[in-house]
């Protein structure tokens, strides 16, 4: 989770972005804008492909849509905030009063809830794939039950476990007489110990435990697939063999998503561990570049997920081709031309 930026201005030894030139700021902002556009367009395409194609409406694909919705939310909430921090200052808040306080709490809350939803969706996909491949004869969960139970449960768990954000996040006036939106456990709790405990608990609940469970489940799935492939070598064109190949493609796709997710979330958590337990909530000047890179890699995960689906999954790729074809400005002209040619041929034949 992204808690590494949770600090007040006077806690910095060296304020992030303070040494950036106008050109460096422009480059960083351009990266974030490109990331935001790519994420919104890519994840929106995933949602359209699944919702418009009945054959694509499987449990795994619905969970992928759930991840896509969460990724769009993360992008819309986090990227503008990061751009503002580059231009102004870390945790700087520009809206005051009750509205500003509400936005500070709600936006911070929704940002990390969306991240948790993505992680729990990955876990649910792993459970679904394990159930479908290792125990194929068991009754599968109906799509309507998924909507009514699994996906709402993912959001409810994420919301409940982040509900304390409405207490901790608040607007503060610092020594420079400017407003900052930052978390604080004071005065009811010890500030440093509570912040460290919060990070460790969320790290365990939303990163360590889910990733360990997912890794074990996919290891069991791979073993089962290899055994099935070995048994089906004698009948390569059988229905079972085709199904195993299709399952193997889906598993490879999801494992690629998992690997990319771990690669994207690892730097930000290394940064957070250093922030809380080594730097004692004070960021040294030589860590500024690492901080920006860790945050950018973390948020780029939302734009990389659609790319993986379109590269590794031919069904999503065909769906994207249909979307691009429908949006092509020349398609209408081409269709009209084709219809004209057919009409001319018909008239000629009639004469």
Secondary structure, DSSP 4 states (H G I P E B T S, - for coil): ---TT---GGG-SS-TTTT--HHHHHHHHHHHHHHHHHHHHHHHHHHHHHHH-GGG--HHHHHHHHHHHHHHHHHHHHHHHHHHHHHS-TTB----HHHHHHHHHHHHHHHHHHHHHHHHHHHHHHHHHHHHHHTTTSPPPPHHHIIIIIIHHHHHHHHHHTTTHHHHEEEEE-TTS-EEEEE--TTTS-HHHHHHHHHHHHHIIIIIHHHHHHHHHHHHHHHHHHHHHHHTGGGTTSHHHHHHHHHHHHHHHHHHHHHHHHHHHHHHHHHHHIIIIISTT---GGGHHHHHHHHHHHHHHHHHHHHHHHHH-HHHHHHHHHHHHHH-TTHHHHHHHHHHHHHHHHHHHH-
